[in-house]
Amino acid sequence: MDPDDLPGVLADIAGIAGIDAALRCAARLGGPTIYMPRVYTPDHHDHMLLAGVLGDDVARAVVERIGGGMVRIPVARRERVRRAVEMVTAGAPIRRTCRELGVDDHVVRARLRRRSEAR
């Protein structure tokens, strides 16, 4: 998966922090629009949410790059499921991977089953 495959600001976040970090943002913060001032302040509510997912330094870099107004973080469910299947196929534990990316492990198992049946 390439960062440009991600919708909206998730592509920007992936460019700064990596695809897995962007997908964690989608899982935990996706859906609502948040206000992101151009200047990072650790005590700003939306910045604290972002820092909780990405860590303070990465959250600061994201805000400096895409801040300055209202930002909608997409849910990106399809991309999260695709990434979970990739990670599990590469050997990552399915339950932990699904928990981190906020996807149902039954969906990932079904995709893996379909993949193996298609071969």
Solvent accessible surface area in square Angstrom, and as a share of the most:
residue,aa,sasa,rsa
1,M,61,0.27
2,D,72,0.37
3,P,42,0.26
4,D,121,0.63
5,D,73,0.38
6,L,9,0.04
7,P,47,0.30
8,G,58,0.56
9,V,28,0.16
10,L,0,0.00
11,A,25,0.19
12,D,47,0.24
13,I,1,0.00
14,A,5,0.04
15,G,51,0.49
16,I,52,0.26
17,A,33,0.26
18,G,30,0.29
19,I,29,0.15
20,D,43,0.22
21,A,7,0.06
22,A,0,0.00
23,L,0,0.00
24,R,63,0.23
25,C,0,0.00
26,A,2,0.02
27,A,32,0.25
28,R,129,0.47
29,L,20,0.10
30,G,19,0.19
31,G,29,0.28
32,P,85,0.54
33,T,67,0.39
34,I,15,0.08
35,Y,101,0.38
36,M,1,0.00
37,P,27,0.17
38,R,143,0.52
39,V,107,0.61
40,Y,11,0.04
41,T,56,0.32
42,P,78,0.49
43,D,114,0.59
44,H,51,0.23
45,H,119,0.53
46,D,19,0.10
47,H,1,0.00
48,M,102,0.45
49,L,72,0.36
50,L,0,0.00
51,A,22,0.17
52,G,69,0.66
53,V,18,0.10
54,L,18,0.09
55,G,33,0.32
56,D,65,0.34
57,D,114,0.59
58,V,49,0.28
59,A,0,0.00
60,R,88,0.32
61,A,39,0.30
62,V,0,0.00
63,V,0,0.00
64,E,100,0.45
65,R,136,0.50
66,I,29,0.15
67,G,5,0.05
68,G,47,0.45
69,G,21,0.20
70,M,130,0.58
71,V,13,0.07
72,R,129,0.47
73,I,1,0.00
74,P,12,0.07
75,V,62,0.36
76,A,11,0.09
77,R,122,0.44
78,R,169,0.62
79,E,25,0.11
80,R,17,0.06
81,V,1,0.00
82,R,99,0.36
83,R,57,0.21
84,A,0,0.00
85,V,10,0.06
86,E,48,0.22
87,M,33,0.15
88,V,26,0.15
89,T,79,0.46
90,A,93,0.72
91,G,64,0.62
92,A,26,0.20
93,P,68,0.43
94,I,27,0.14
95,R,171,0.63
96,R,119,0.43
97,T,1,0.01
98,C,5,0.03
99,R,167,0.61
100,E,58,0.26
101,L,2,0.01
102,G,44,0.42
103,V,18,0.10
104,D,73,0.38
105,D,39,0.20
106,H,130,0.58
107,V,37,0.21
108,V,0,0.00
109,R,91,0.33
110,A,26,0.20
111,R,80,0.29
112,L,44,0.22
113,R,138,0.50
114,R,141,0.51
115,R,100,0.37
116,S,71,0.46
117,E,129,0.58
118,A,91,0.70
119,R,217,0.79
